[in-house]
Amino acid sequence: MPKSAKTAKQPTYGQAASRLEEILVKIEEGQVDIDELSGLVQEAAELVTLCRDKIQAAEVQVKTITEQLERDAPETTDSEDSPST
């Protein structure tokens, strides 16, 4: 399966976090039988990995953008910052 097809089916960060919350509530409230538990734990592990990957990707993007903005910003010196008399 091509990576683009797999990526298209991934939930957003918000969707993944919401699903993790649903799983946690079900487990905490004892709404899960033993046959379902391992599947939910596996799903939760995959969602945690997905969320971590999305956070890491966002950090890289923010760092890249910030560095680009710093490179593109005009250089200022102390003499330019102080008012002339």
KEMI-395661 format. One record per atom (N, C-alpha, C): residue in one letter; atom name; residue number from 0; x, y, z. Coordinates in steps of 0.02 Angstrom, whole numbers, plus 50000, padded with zeros to 5 digits. Example, Ala and Ser with C-alpha at 12.3 -4.5 7.8 and 13.67 -1.06 7.14 Angstrom:
<nodes>
+----+----+-----+-------+-------+-------+
: aa : at :   i :     X :     Y :     Z :
+----+----+-----+-------+-------+-------+
:  A :  N :   0 : 50660 : 49716 : 50390 :
:  A : CA :   0 : 50615 : 49775 : 50390 :
:  A :  C :   0 : 50660 : 49835 : 50390 :
:  S :  N :   1 : 50642 : 49888 : 50354 :
:  S : CA :   1 : 50684 : 49947 : 50357 :
:  S :  C :   1 : 50645 : 50002 : 50394 :
+----+----+-----+-------+-------+-------+
</nodes>
This chain:
<nodes>
+----+----+-----+-------+-------+-------+
: aa : at :   i :     X :     Y :     Z :
+----+----+-----+-------+-------+-------+
:  M :  N :   0 : 50043 : 49940 : 50000 :
:  M : CA :   0 : 50000 : 50000 : 50000 :
:  M :  C :   0 : 50044 : 50062 : 50000 :
:  P :  N :   1 : 50032 : 50110 : 49955 :
:  P : CA :   1 : 50072 : 50171 : 49953 :
:  P :  C :   1 : 50063 : 50212 : 50017 :
:  K :  N :   2 : 50115 : 50246 : 50037 :
:  K : CA :   2 : 50113 : 50285 : 50098 :
:  K :  C :   2 : 50059 : 50338 : 50096 :
:  S :  N :   3 : 50047 : 50369 : 50039 :
:  S : CA :   3 : 49997 : 50422 : 50034 :
:  S :  C :   3 : 49927 : 50396 : 50050 :
:  A :  N :   4 : 49913 : 50334 : 50029 :
:  A : CA :   4 : 49847 : 50305 : 50044 :
:  A :  C :   4 : 49840 : 50291 : 50119 :
:  K :  N :   5 : 49894 : 50269 : 50150 :
:  K : CA :   5 : 49893 : 50256 : 50222 :
:  K :  C :   5 : 49886 : 50321 : 50260 :
:  T :  N :   6 : 49922 : 50373 : 50240 :
:  T : CA :   6 : 49919 : 50437 : 50273 :
:  T :  C :   6 : 49850 : 50468 : 50269 :
:  A :  N :   7 : 49815 : 50458 : 50213 :
:  A : CA :   7 : 49749 : 50488 : 50204 :
:  A :  C :   7 : 49699 : 50460 : 50255 :
:  K :  N :   8 : 49710 : 50400 : 50280 :
:  K : CA :   8 : 49663 : 50369 : 50326 :
:  K :  C :   8 : 49681 : 50384 : 50399 :
:  Q :  N :   9 : 49737 : 50415 : 50412 :
:  Q : CA :   9 : 49756 : 50430 : 50481 :
:  Q :  C :   9 : 49711 : 50484 : 50510 :
:  P :  N :  10 : 49693 : 50476 : 50574 :
:  P : CA :  10 : 49653 : 50528 : 50606 :
:  P :  C :  10 : 49696 : 50590 : 50619 :
:  T :  N :  11 : 49663 : 50645 : 50628 :
:  T : CA :  11 : 49699 : 50706 : 50648 :
:  T :  C :  11 : 49722 : 50697 : 50721 :
:  Y :  N :  12 : 49763 : 50742 : 50744 :
:  Y : CA :  12 : 49786 : 50740 : 50813 :
:  Y :  C :  12 : 49726 : 50744 : 50860 :
:  G :  N :  13 : 49680 : 50789 : 50846 :
:  G : CA :  13 : 49621 : 50797 : 50889 :
:  G :  C :  13 : 49578 : 50734 : 50890 :
:  Q :  N :  14 : 49569 : 50703 : 50832 :
:  Q : CA :  14 : 49530 : 50641 : 50829 :
:  Q :  C :  14 : 49564 : 50585 : 50868 :
:  A :  N :  15 : 49629 : 50580 : 50861 :
:  A : CA :  15 : 49666 : 50528 : 50897 :
:  A :  C :  15 : 49663 : 50539 : 50972 :
:  A :  N :  16 : 49671 : 50602 : 50994 :
:  A : CA :  16 : 49667 : 50617 : 51065 :
:  A :  C :  16 : 49598 : 50603 : 51093 :
:  S :  N :  17 : 49546 : 50619 : 51054 :
:  S : CA :  17 : 49478 : 50605 : 51076 :
:  S :  C :  17 : 49466 : 50530 : 51083 :
:  R :  N :  18 : 49491 : 50492 : 51035 :
:  R : CA :  18 : 49482 : 50419 : 51037 :
:  R :  C :  18 : 49520 : 50390 : 51097 :
:  L :  N :  19 : 49580 : 50416 : 51110 :
:  L : CA :  19 : 49617 : 50393 : 51169 :
:  L :  C :  19 : 49577 : 50406 : 51233 :
:  E :  N :  20 : 49546 : 50464 : 51237 :
:  E : CA :  20 : 49505 : 50481 : 51295 :
:  E :  C :  20 : 49447 : 50432 : 51301 :
:  E :  N :  21 : 49414 : 50416 : 51246 :
:  E : CA :  21 : 49359 : 50368 : 51247 :
:  E :  C :  21 : 49382 : 50300 : 51273 :
:  I :  N :  22 : 49439 : 50278 : 51248 :
:  I : CA :  22 : 49466 : 50213 : 51270 :
:  I :  C :  22 : 49480 : 50215 : 51345 :
:  L :  N :  23 : 49512 : 50267 : 51367 :
:  L : CA :  23 : 49529 : 50274 : 51438 :
:  L :  C :  23 : 49467 : 50272 : 51482 :
:  V :  N :  24 : 49415 : 50309 : 51462 :
:  V : CA :  24 : 49353 : 50310 : 51501 :
:  V :  C :  24 : 49322 : 50241 : 51504 :
:  K :  N :  25 : 49319 : 50206 : 51447 :
:  K : CA :  25 : 49291 : 50139 : 51446 :
:  K :  C :  25 : 49328 : 50092 : 51493 :
:  I :  N :  26 : 49394 : 50096 : 51492 :
:  I : CA :  26 : 49434 : 50052 : 51535 :
:  I :  C :  26 : 49425 : 50071 : 51609 :
:  E :  N :  27 : 49428 : 50136 : 51624 :
:  E : CA :  27 : 49421 : 50159 : 51693 :
:  E :  C :  27 : 49353 : 50142 : 51722 :
:  E :  N :  28 : 49302 : 50144 : 51681 :
:  E : CA :  28 : 49234 : 50131 : 51706 :
:  E :  C :  28 : 49217 : 50056 : 51704 :
:  G :  N :  29 : 49264 : 50016 : 51683 :
:  G : CA :  29 : 49253 : 49944 : 51682 :
:  G :  C :  29 : 49204 : 49921 : 51628 :
:  Q :  N :  30 : 49198 : 49960 : 51574 :
:  Q : CA :  30 : 49152 : 49945 : 51520 :
:  Q :  C :  30 : 49182 : 49897 : 51469 :
:  V :  N :  31 : 49241 : 49870 : 51483 :
:  V : CA :  31 : 49276 : 49829 : 51434 :
:  V :  C :  31 : 49283 : 49758 : 51461 :
:  D :  N :  32 : 49263 : 49710 : 51421 :
:  D : CA :  32 : 49275 : 49641 : 51442 :
:  D :  C :  32 : 49345 : 49620 : 51421 :
:  I :  N :  33 : 49369 : 49567 : 51448 :
:  I : CA :  33 : 49437 : 49545 : 51438 :
:  I :  C :  33 : 49453 : 49532 : 51365 :
:  D :  N :  34 : 49405 : 49509 : 51327 :
:  D : CA :  34 : 49415 : 49495 : 51256 :
:  D :  C :  34 : 49428 : 49559 : 51216 :
:  E :  N :  35 : 49398 : 49613 : 51237 :
:  E : CA :  35 : 49405 : 49677 : 51202 :
:  E :  C :  35 : 49466 : 49717 : 51226 :
:  L :  N :  36 : 49489 : 49703 : 51287 :
:  L : CA :  36 : 49541 : 49743 : 51318 :
:  L :  C :  36 : 49606 : 49745 : 51277 :
:  S :  N :  37 : 49630 : 49688 : 51255 :
:  S : CA :  37 : 49694 : 49688 : 51220 :
:  S :  C :  37 : 49690 : 49728 : 51154 :
:  G :  N :  38 : 49633 : 49724 : 51121 :
:  G : CA :  38 : 49624 : 49762 : 51059 :
:  G :  C :  38 : 49624 : 49838 : 51072 :
:  L :  N :  39 : 49592 : 49857 : 51127 :
:  L : CA :  39 : 49590 : 49929 : 51144 :
:  L :  C :  39 : 49659 : 49954 : 51165 :
:  V :  N :  40 : 49696 : 49912 : 51202 :
:  V : CA :  40 : 49763 : 49932 : 51222 :
:  V :  C :  40 : 49808 : 49939 : 51161 :
:  Q :  N :  41 : 49801 : 49894 : 51113 :
:  Q : CA :  41 : 49840 : 49899 : 51051 :
:  Q :  C :  41 : 49821 : 49962 : 51012 :
:  E :  N :  42 : 49757 : 49976 : 51007 :
:  E : CA :  42 : 49734 : 50036 : 50972 :
:  E :  C :  42 : 49761 : 50099 : 51007 :
:  A :  N :  43 : 49758 : 50099 : 51073 :
:  A : CA :  43 : 49783 : 50156 : 51111 :
:  A :  C :  43 : 49858 : 50167 : 51099 :
:  A :  N :  44 : 49896 : 50113 : 51098 :
:  A : CA :  44 : 49968 : 50118 : 51086 :
:  A :  C :  44 : 49982 : 50148 : 51017 :
:  E :  N :  45 : 49944 : 50127 : 50967 :
:  E : CA :  45 : 49952 : 50154 : 50900 :
:  E :  C :  45 : 49934 : 50228 : 50898 :
:  L :  N :  46 : 49881 : 50247 : 50933 :
:  L : CA :  46 : 49861 : 50317 : 50935 :
:  L :  C :  46 : 49912 : 50361 : 50971 :
:  V :  N :  47 : 49941 : 50334 : 51025 :
:  V : CA :  47 : 49994 : 50372 : 51061 :
:  V :  C :  47 : 50053 : 50383 : 51014 :
:  T :  N :  48 : 50073 : 50332 : 50977 :
:  T : CA :  48 : 50128 : 50339 : 50930 :
:  T :  C :  48 : 50112 : 50391 : 50876 :
:  L :  N :  49 : 50051 : 50388 : 50851 :
:  L : CA :  49 : 50029 : 50436 : 50801 :
:  L :  C :  49 : 50033 : 50507 : 50828 :
:  C :  N :  50 : 50008 : 50517 : 50889 :
:  C : CA :  50 : 50009 : 50584 : 50919 :
:  C :  C :  50 : 50080 : 50609 : 50930 :
:  R :  N :  51 : 50123 : 50565 : 50954 :
:  R : CA :  51 : 50194 : 50584 : 50963 :
:  R :  C :  51 : 50225 : 50605 : 50897 :
:  D :  N :  52 : 50212 : 50566 : 50845 :
:  D : CA :  52 : 50240 : 50582 : 50779 :
:  D :  C :  52 : 50214 : 50650 : 50754 :
:  K :  N :  53 : 50150 : 50663 : 50765 :
:  K : CA :  53 : 50122 : 50727 : 50743 :
:  K :  C :  53 : 50151 : 50785 : 50782 :
:  I :  N :  54 : 50162 : 50776 : 50847 :
:  I : CA :  54 : 50192 : 50828 : 50888 :
:  I :  C :  54 : 50264 : 50841 : 50865 :
:  Q :  N :  55 : 50301 : 50787 : 50854 :
:  Q : CA :  55 : 50370 : 50794 : 50831 :
:  Q :  C :  55 : 50373 : 50830 : 50764 :
:  A :  N :  56 : 50329 : 50812 : 50718 :
:  A : CA :  56 : 50327 : 50845 : 50652 :
:  A :  C :  56 : 50310 : 50919 : 50659 :
:  A :  N :  57 : 50264 : 50935 : 50703 :
:  A : CA :  57 : 50245 : 51005 : 50714 :
:  A :  C :  57 : 50304 : 51044 : 50743 :
:  E :  N :  58 : 50341 : 51014 : 50789 :
:  E : CA :  58 : 50399 : 51047 : 50818 :
:  E :  C :  58 : 50451 : 51063 : 50765 :
:  V :  N :  59 : 50463 : 51015 : 50720 :
:  V : CA :  59 : 50511 : 51026 : 50666 :
:  V :  C :  59 : 50488 : 51082 : 50620 :
:  Q :  N :  60 : 50423 : 51083 : 50603 :
:  Q : CA :  60 : 50396 : 51135 : 50560 :
:  Q :  C :  60 : 50403 : 51204 : 50593 :
:  V :  N :  61 : 50386 : 51208 : 50657 :
:  V : CA :  61 : 50390 : 51272 : 50692 :
:  V :  C :  61 : 50463 : 51296 : 50695 :
:  K :  N :  62 : 50509 : 51250 : 50709 :
:  K : CA :  62 : 50580 : 51268 : 50712 :
:  K :  C :  62 : 50604 : 51292 : 50643 :
:  T :  N :  63 : 50584 : 51257 : 50591 :
:  T : CA :  63 : 50604 : 51276 : 50523 :
:  T :  C :  63 : 50577 : 51346 : 50506 :
:  I :  N :  64 : 50514 : 51358 : 50520 :
:  I : CA :  64 : 50484 : 51422 : 50505 :
:  I :  C :  64 : 50517 : 51478 : 50545 :
:  T :  N :  65 : 50529 : 51465 : 50609 :
:  T : CA :  65 : 50560 : 51515 : 50652 :
:  T :  C :  65 : 50630 : 51532 : 50627 :
:  E :  N :  66 : 50669 : 51481 : 50609 :
:  E : CA :  66 : 50736 : 51493 : 50583 :
:  E :  C :  66 : 50733 : 51532 : 50517 :
:  Q :  N :  67 : 50684 : 51517 : 50475 :
:  Q : CA :  67 : 50677 : 51553 : 50412 :
:  Q :  C :  67 : 50660 : 51626 : 50425 :
:  L :  N :  68 : 50615 : 51638 : 50472 :
:  L : CA :  68 : 50597 : 51707 : 50489 :
:  L :  C :  68 : 50657 : 51745 : 50517 :
:  E :  N :  69 : 50697 : 51712 : 50557 :
:  E : CA :  69 : 50757 : 51745 : 50585 :
:  E :  C :  69 : 50807 : 51762 : 50530 :
:  R :  N :  70 : 50814 : 51717 : 50481 :
:  R : CA :  70 : 50860 : 51731 : 50425 :
:  R :  C :  70 : 50834 : 51788 : 50381 :
:  D :  N :  71 : 50768 : 51790 : 50372 :
:  D : CA :  71 : 50739 : 51841 : 50328 :
:  D :  C :  71 : 50730 : 51909 : 50361 :
:  A :  N :  72 : 50733 : 51911 : 50428 :
:  A : CA :  72 : 50723 : 51974 : 50463 :
:  A :  C :  72 : 50783 : 52020 : 50450 :
:  P :  N :  73 : 50769 : 52085 : 50441 :
:  P : CA :  73 : 50824 : 52132 : 50431 :
:  P :  C :  73 : 50866 : 52136 : 50494 :
:  E :  N :  74 : 50931 : 52139 : 50484 :
:  E : CA :  74 : 50977 : 52145 : 50541 :
:  E :  C :  74 : 50970 : 52215 : 50571 :
:  T :  N :  75 : 50965 : 52218 : 50637 :
:  T : CA :  75 : 50963 : 52283 : 50671 :
:  T :  C :  75 : 51021 : 52287 : 50718 :
:  T :  N :  76 : 51046 : 52346 : 50728 :
:  T : CA :  76 : 51101 : 52358 : 50775 :
:  T :  C :  76 : 51076 : 52403 : 50830 :
:  D :  N :  77 : 51115 : 52410 : 50882 :
:  D : CA :  77 : 51096 : 52452 : 50938 :
:  D :  C :  77 : 51087 : 52525 : 50915 :
:  S :  N :  78 : 51127 : 52548 : 50869 :
:  S : CA :  78 : 51123 : 52618 : 50846 :
:  S :  C :  78 : 51058 : 52629 : 50808 :
:  E :  N :  79 : 51032 : 52578 : 50774 :
:  E : CA :  79 : 50969 : 52586 : 50739 :
:  E :  C :  79 : 50909 : 52584 : 50786 :
:  D :  N :  80 : 50917 : 52551 : 50844 :
:  D : CA :  80 : 50862 : 52545 : 50891 :
:  D :  C :  80 : 50853 : 52608 : 50934 :
:  S :  N :  81 : 50907 : 52646 : 50944 :
:  S : CA :  81 : 50901 : 52706 : 50986 :
:  S :  C :  81 : 50883 : 52766 : 50944 :
:  P :  N :  82 : 50841 : 52810 : 50972 :
:  P : CA :  82 : 50821 : 52870 : 50934 :
:  P :  C :  82 : 50880 : 52916 : 50922 :
:  S :  N :  83 : 50882 : 52949 : 50863 :
:  S : CA :  83 : 50936 : 52996 : 50849 :
:  S :  C :  83 : 50919 : 53065 : 50877 :
:  T :  N :  84 : 50971 : 53099 : 50896 :
:  T : CA :  84 : 50962 : 53166 : 50924 :
:  T :  C :  84 : 50993 : 53219 : 50882 :
+----+----+-----+-------+-------+-------+
</nodes>
